[in-house]
Amino acid sequence: MADNNETVSDLSDLKDIAGDAPAADAAEIAQNPATPLREQELDAQGRAYATGRRKDATARVWLKPGTGKVTVNGKDQEIYFARPTLRLIINQPFDITDRVGQYDIVATVKGGGLSGQAGAVKHGISQALSKYEPALRGTVKAAGFLTRDSRVVERKKYGRAKARRSFQFSKR
């Protein structure tokens, strides 16, 4: 037990024995730039495709370099999503990545209401953006835009007025 007394000088001796192999590995890693974990996924026309979902809505989204034009179901975003809050939701992925006005979006949306459709388009844009520029994936993921919001309307139960609301009680 007395032989196991270790001091700082003993540790420095171990470092000299081990050599500078870990330091060489660290220098090699520092010289190589950080490469994205994923590859760019583009179709034949040079567009990134993704599917976004929210509530009952499903959006198919194509992203390509352009002037920032967003087309939803063949209509401009100002016409399809008349409320400014819905347009704000759609443009959130571009705002956090500083890519406003750099990409054109073509989206087709089915199902649900306007709020769910706007959320589905936002989810699709985020997915497509991370496929077109894999380096942006961390930024978009940190904002929580790649996660599908799984909240949906609860189904109506029998013997109830709605999902949980019971019929009005009548004493007489």
PyMOL commands that set and color helices and strands:
alter all, ss='L'
color gray80, all
select helices_A, chain A and resi 2-4+8-18+21-31+77-80+84-97+114-132+134-142
alter helices_A, ss='H'
color red, helices_A
select strands_A, chain A and resi 48-54+57-65+70-72+75-76+103-110
alter strands_A, ss='S'
color yellow, strands_A
deselect
rebuild
show_as cartoon
